[in-house]
Amino acid sequence: MPKRSGTLSTSFGKGRFLEKIEASAPCRVDMGGTLDISTFFYPLCRFRPCTVNITLDLRTRVTLVPNNNRKVRVSSRGFRSAEYAIEDAPFKHPLGLIFAVAAYFRAEGVHILIDSASPPKSALGGSSVAAVALVAAFAGAQGQIRTLTPALREKIALLAHAIEASVAGVPCGLQDQLAAAFGGVHAWYWQAGLSGTGFERRALLGRRAFNNIGRRLLLAYCGVQHESGNVNARWVGQFLKGAHRGRWREIVACTHRFAEAIAAEDYGAAAAAMNRETAIRRKMTPDVLDAVGRRLVAAAVRSNCGARFAGAGGGGCIWALGSPDDIDRLKGSWESILSERRNARLLAAQIDADGLTLRHGA
């Protein structure tokens, strides 16, 4: 794997921001999430833990435009706008991660506009995706990006993760940032050794297969925002106490089976691995699915589909995988269930092939 050397510069430049720059990146659904947290993958390293990401064309766009003063202003759909001098910006704030990235780049005189195609706190990795796009936008403003090479995408993901981990107050995984940077359908194998923490990237499907898997996916927003820290904190606490270690080893095995099934385009086997993994996690934390989520998962299983919560669950999104015919039948069942809760709905999404993008000018 590429050596993790060097970093992106923090010299944003003197005076006010002058140029409009836009960066965007995709969100994801996942299998094996939580295994990307070092609390888990260090002790489990002999089992080669991995996480699978399927990125979606529900993109988060970050635009930098001049502000009318030397402060940093952040406007994001679903949040109240905020403006601070960067040396005073709070990081324990609904937009704290964005201000933390701006502080790293010593930004001033800039208005950060964030627009996400996915609902706020939908468990699709939105805040981490925004951080990846913002790191790229600031690096682009400094002239550090000519071409988004794989090595540079990795550096951007690692920097966004490092900044998030520094202000989150809870253990943070790396899957959201890597998925946002690279797009596509990947398995990430988490490695630990004397040379330091690392990972291996494996593309499971090429672009020609994206339409096929896209026809087999269904995505639902449950109408309730998720709080991943709550569920993740309990999983971490349980693991540190020695609880459920055998279940976590089985989750690793389920994720391996899922990855191999996706690579072979054996979607029946992939669905079976999803359902087994979801069942294991529900035993550890029954409230990882709320009432609507439980009904959605049950409907998926009855329709011969796999179903899993996105991210750490506890609200947000549920996604399903199955044959096109089974997914078509499940769609009607899910629409009926979702109609009973305000703001709950299906989300139209296809596979994202591009990952992080960056452009200058209007």
Phi and psi in degrees as a GROMACS rama.xvg file:
@    title "Ramachandran Plot"
@    xaxis  label "Phi"
@    yaxis  label "Psi"
@TYPE xy
-61.9679  142.236  PRO-2
-70.8431  138.986  LYS-3
-85.5564  81.1347  ARG-4
-120.153  149.008  SER-5
76.9379  173.917  GLY-6
-154.285  172.705  THR-7
-82.3778  144.677  LEU-8
-65.8161  152.764  SER-9
-104.669  4.5197  THR-10
-83.3747  96.1541  SER-11
-77.9608  -24.6226  PHE-12
112.48  157.024  GLY-13
-88.0682  152.465  LYS-14
81.7086  -168.64  GLY-15
-81.5096  155.491  ARG-16
-70.7644  138.518  PHE-17
-120.103  -20.7312  LEU-18
-117.384  141.599  GLU-19
-81.6912  130.295  LYS-20
-136.409  139.315  ILE-21
-126.965  132.825  GLU-22
-127.945  147.042  ALA-23
-143.454  156.175  SER-24
-152.158  155.761  ALA-25
-90.3188  156.237  PRO-26
-88.4046  -173.057  CYS-27
-151.029  158.279  ARG-28
-108.987  163.105  VAL-29
-149.133  159.437  ASP-30
-129.166  139.78  MET-31
80.0799  13.4496  GLY-32
-56.4712  156.586  GLY-33
87.8708  -33.1802  THR-34
-66.8805  -14.2532  LEU-35
-82.8391  0.602918  ASP-36
-90.6718  133.08  ILE-37
-61.8254  -26.5819  SER-38
-53.5149  -33.8356  THR-39
-95.1061  -46.3157  PHE-40
-78.0794  -17.9068  PHE-41
-67.567  -56.7002  TYR-42
-64.8221  -27.5246  PRO-43
-95.776  10.5217  LEU-44
-60.3829  -29.3247  CYS-45
-67.0947  -16.6697  ARG-46
-94.799  2.10068  PHE-47
53.9456  64.2584  ARG-48
-61.5274  146.894  PRO-49
-145.267  163.013  CYS-50
-130.166  139.738  THR-51
-109.6  130.261  VAL-52
-117.184  132.874  ASN-53
-114.886  109.772  ILE-54
-84.9251  149.062  THR-55
-119.718  152.306  LEU-56
-80.2959  26.5124  ASP-57
-90.1391  94.3258  LEU-58
-98.0623  149.965  ARG-59
-102.951  124.775  THR-60
-108.593  130.878  ARG-61
-117.13  123.752  VAL-62
-120.061  131.792  THR-63
-103.209  124.956  LEU-64
-133.875  161.087  VAL-65
-63.0135  141.764  PRO-66
-95.2833  162.493  ASN-67
-87.5507  8.87491  ASN-68
-149.659  -171.746  ASN-69
-88.0189  6.08998  ARG-70
-85.6846  170.291  LYS-71
-103.561  123.432  VAL-72
-112.746  137.513  ARG-73
-124.447  126.811  VAL-74
-125.506  122.912  SER-75
-139.264  133.236  SER-76
-58.3136  130.432  ARG-77
93.4709  -3.51655  GLY-78
-131.996  154.124  PHE-79
-75.9805  132.134  ARG-80
-59.8784  150.369  SER-81
-141.573  150.415  ALA-82
-143.138  131.074  GLU-83
-146.285  152.128  TYR-84
-65.7793  137.169  ALA-85
-62.1746  -29.8228  ILE-86
-71.6692  -14.5844  GLU-87
-108.536  -0.119398  ASP-88
-66.2083  132.362  ALA-89
-81.5647  144.318  PRO-90
-101.021  -19.2855  PHE-91
-91.2518  81.8466  LYS-92
-159.859  150.807  HIS-93
-53.0586  -27.8083  PRO-94
-111.434  21.9497  LEU-95
-60.8916  -38.203  GLY-96
-61.8577  -38.5591  LEU-97
-66.0759  -42.9305  ILE-98
-66.2655  -32.9281  PHE-99
-65.2184  -40.8879  ALA-100
-64.3487  -43.6443  VAL-101
-61.3622  -38.3177  ALA-102
-66.1342  -39.3651  ALA-103
-57.9665  -41.9053  TYR-104
-87.0175  4.28494  PHE-105
53.3152  46.3822  ARG-106
-75.6381  151.386  ALA-107
-157.199  156.236  GLU-108
63.5842  34.7627  GLY-109
-132.328  142.156  VAL-110
-108.732  119.193  HIS-111
-98.7952  116.418  ILE-112
-106.559  127.433  LEU-113
-123.147  127.189  ILE-114
-134.247  120.025  ASP-115
-113.929  136.962  SER-116
-78.2366  -11.502  ALA-117
-101.701  152.775  SER-118
-62.4787  150.37  PRO-119
-59.4384  139.927  PRO-120
51.0552  48.9038  LYS-121
-95.6626  6.49271  SER-122
70.7777  19.9883  ALA-123
-100.74  9.4438  LEU-124
87.654  21.1346  GLY-125
-58.4952  -44.4144  GLY-126
-67.2009  -39.7854  SER-127
-67.6109  -36.7536  SER-128
-62.2815  -44.0205  VAL-129
-61.0721  -39.1652  ALA-130
-64.8082  -41.0374  ALA-131
-61.3861  -47.3415  VAL-132
-63.2132  -38.3511  ALA-133
-69.2999  -40.4517  LEU-134
-58.3048  -44.5727  VAL-135
-63.8484  -40.2579  ALA-136
-64.1145  -45.5472  ALA-137
-66.0593  -42.1408  PHE-138
-63.1287  -36.5341  ALA-139
-65.4635  -37.8927  GLY-140
-63.9258  -28.604  ALA-141
-85.3663  -2.22875  GLN-142
76.4146  20.8549  GLY-143
-85.6366  -10.6101  GLN-144
-117.36  116.494  ILE-145
-100.497  -50.0977  ARG-146
-135.133  138.104  THR-147
-81.9076  80.0845  LEU-148
-73.1638  161.443  THR-149
-55.419  -39.7875  PRO-150
-64.0309  -39.2389  ALA-151
-72.9023  -37.7468  LEU-152
-58.9214  -40.5883  ARG-153
-63.8351  -44.6656  GLU-154
-61.4183  -41.2639  LYS-155
-63.076  -44.3608  ILE-156
-62.6963  -43.0221  ALA-157
-65.9654  -39.6131  LEU-158
-67.5014  -45.0553  LEU-159
-59.0701  -41.6377  ALA-160
-65.1514  -43.3292  HIS-161
-62.133  -41.1411  ALA-162
-66.6981  -43.2878  ILE-163
-62.76  -43.8394  GLU-164
-62.6286  -30.2719  ALA-165
-73.0136  -20.1468  SER-166
-118.802  -8.32262  VAL-167
-72.9032  -35.5547  ALA-168
81.4269  0.351459  GLY-169
-138.43  159.762  VAL-170
-59.6525  138.899  PRO-171
-121.874  135.875  CYS-172
-86.8177  178.358  GLY-173
-115.172  -4.61481  LEU-174
-63.1963  -39.4694  GLN-175
-63.9045  -43.1964  ASP-176
-67.9513  -41.985  GLN-177
-67.3578  -41.6273  LEU-178
-60.8521  -43.5539  ALA-179
-62.5414  -38.8803  ALA-180
-72.486  -38.1267  ALA-181
-103.701  -25.6196  PHE-182
66.2046  -167.281  GLY-183
71.8588  -158.888  GLY-184
-124.02  111.281  VAL-185
-131.278  150.917  HIS-186
-105.027  136.957  ALA-187
-116.704  118.945  TRP-188
-99.6554  119.768  TYR-189
-88.8985  123.542  TRP-190
-118.277  146.274  GLN-191
-139.317  134.165  ALA-192
-167.169  -173.696  GLY-193
-63.3298  -25.5985  LEU-194
-80.5508  -1.48558  SER-195
108.578  170.988  GLY-196
-69.3137  139.221  THR-197
-152.128  -171.88  GLY-198
-156.853  159.192  PHE-199
-119.421  131.51  GLU-200
-99.1177  131.123  ARG-201
-131.113  116.877  ARG-202
-74.9586  122.305  ALA-203
-87.0112  -30.5833  LEU-204
-136.579  145.648  LEU-205
-88.5744  171.261  GLY-206
-57.4644  -33.4744  ARG-207
-63.0082  -23.1949  ARG-208
-92.0144  -5.5388  ALA-209
-65.1807  -40.6996  PHE-210
-63.1366  -36.8974  ASN-211
-65.7381  -48.0236  ASN-212
-71.1473  -30.4729  ILE-213
-61.7861  -32.9444  GLY-214
-72.406  -12.6988  ARG-215
-106.216  5.50184  ARG-216
-107.445  146.037  LEU-217
-138.173  135.252  LEU-218
-128.43  129.969  LEU-219
-126.984  135.973  ALA-220
-96.723  124.581  TYR-221
-77.4885  -4.78059  CYS-222
86.6382  -0.0197774  GLY-223
-125.664  128.943  VAL-224
-68.8207  144.405  GLN-225
-93.1635  158.288  HIS-226
-127.229  88.2042  GLU-227
-62.3703  -31.0141  SER-228
-59.4758  -34.0535  GLY-229
-65.1874  -52.7858  ASN-230
-68.9668  -46.359  VAL-231
-58.6413  -40.8302  ASN-232
-61.3501  -38.5354  ALA-233
-69.7594  -40.2711  ARG-234
-61.5117  -44.1386  TRP-235
-62.426  -46.8405  VAL-236
-60.2542  -44.0255  GLY-237
-60.9164  -45.4196  GLN-238
-64.3849  -42.3377  PHE-239
-63.9268  -30.1969  LEU-240
-80.7638  -5.46993  LYS-241
92.9646  5.2915  GLY-242
-82.4244  145.723  ALA-243
62.4936  23.9068  HIS-244
-61.0823  -40.8051  ARG-245
-62.5914  -36.5415  GLY-246
-67.1504  -36.6902  ARG-247
-68.2386  -35.0191  TRP-248
-64.3826  -36.9215  ARG-249
-69.7771  -33.4612  GLU-250
-62.6653  -40.8022  ILE-251
-58.3636  -46.0758  VAL-252
-63.3265  -40.6804  ALA-253
-60.576  -41.6393  CYS-254
-68.0682  -37.4185  THR-255
-61.5044  -45.0181  HIS-256
-62.4544  -40.3851  ARG-257
-63.041  -45.7769  PHE-258
-60.4439  -45.9623  ALA-259
-65.9449  -37.4682  GLU-260
-66.342  -41.6999  ALA-261
-63.5466  -44.3514  ILE-262
-60.8478  -33.6415  ALA-263
-88.9891  -0.757085  ALA-264
55.132  37.8622  GLU-265
-98.8645  85.3234  ASP-266
-76.0584  -20.36  TYR-267
-66.4892  -44.1317  GLY-268
-66.8173  -37.1457  ALA-269
-63.1466  -43.0653  ALA-270
-62.7265  -40.3696  ALA-271
-63.3687  -40.6785  ALA-272
-65.4848  -39.6038  ALA-273
-58.598  -49.0416  MET-274
-65.5283  -37.0293  ASN-275
-66.1192  -44.0941  ARG-276
-63.4102  -41.9907  GLU-277
-61.9769  -41.3582  THR-278
-63.3935  -40.0091  ALA-279
-63.326  -45.8764  ILE-280
-66.5586  -33.7079  ARG-281
-66.5628  -30.4891  ARG-282
-67.3462  -36.933  LYS-283
-76.1802  -39.3117  MET-284
-140.641  88.0566  THR-285
-55.7721  -31.2009  PRO-286
-83.7249  11.6948  ASP-287
-63.1031  -22.4025  VAL-288
-116.642  132.637  LEU-289
-85.2467  -173  ASP-290
-59.8106  -43.9883  ALA-291
-67.0058  -42.2897  VAL-292
-60.0899  -41.1128  GLY-293
-62.1908  -40.0797  ARG-294
-68.895  -37.9272  ARG-295
-64.2063  -44.4222  LEU-296
-64.4957  -43.2079  VAL-297
-61.7312  -41.0921  ALA-298
-63.9818  -38.1293  ALA-299
-64.801  -44.4956  ALA-300
-62.7007  -41.8456  VAL-301
-62.3699  -27.186  ARG-302
-93.7671  15.3258  SER-303
64.6373  28.8777  ASN-304
-111.556  160.154  CYS-305
-90.5656  149.979  GLY-306
-144.207  142.112  ALA-307
-151.101  147.88  ARG-308
-73.365  150.359  PHE-309
-81.6927  146.389  ALA-310
58.1407  -132.468  GLY-311
-96.7528  9.725  ALA-312
66.6432  -149.376  GLY-313
70.1917  33.5419  GLY-314
116.054  -173.498  GLY-315
83.8049  -129.457  GLY-316
-114.063  151.312  CYS-317
-119.834  139.489  ILE-318
-128.412  152.403  TRP-319
-129.316  154.454  ALA-320
-137.889  133.092  LEU-321
-172.05  -173.476  GLY-322
-67.433  155.779  SER-323
-54.9745  -40.3253  PRO-324
-66.3541  -43.5818  ASP-325
-66.2043  -38.8419  ASP-326
-65.0566  -38.9174  ILE-327
-61.5054  -41.9746  ASP-328
-68.3393  -39.7913  ARG-329
-65.2545  -32.5943  LEU-330
-55.4254  -44.6122  LYS-331
-63.3964  -41.5269  GLY-332
-62.9011  -44.4723  SER-333
-65.477  -40.2004  TRP-334
-60.0614  -39.4435  GLU-335
-64.7752  -44.3064  SER-336
-64.8687  -44.9212  ILE-337
-68.358  -26.551  LEU-338
-64.5287  -16.282  SER-339
-84.952  -6.75753  GLU-340
-126.546  133.095  ARG-341
-60.5126  137.629  ARG-342
74.4073  -11.6691  ASN-343
-73.5661  141.877  ALA-344
-170.363  163.354  ARG-345
-76.9621  147.228  LEU-346
-114.13  125.371  LEU-347
-77.8785  126.496  ALA-348
-155.455  145.122  ALA-349
-122.613  175.578  GLN-350
-74.1027  135.058  ILE-351
-88.2112  130.748  ASP-352
-102.537  -11.5536  ALA-353
-103.306  -29.3463  ASP-354
67.8724  -149.202  GLY-355
-62.6153  134.478  LEU-356
-129.809  156.854  THR-357
-145.867  136.277  LEU-358
-145.246  148.314  ARG-359
-102.424  157.124  HIS-360
85.8401  -176.945  GLY-361
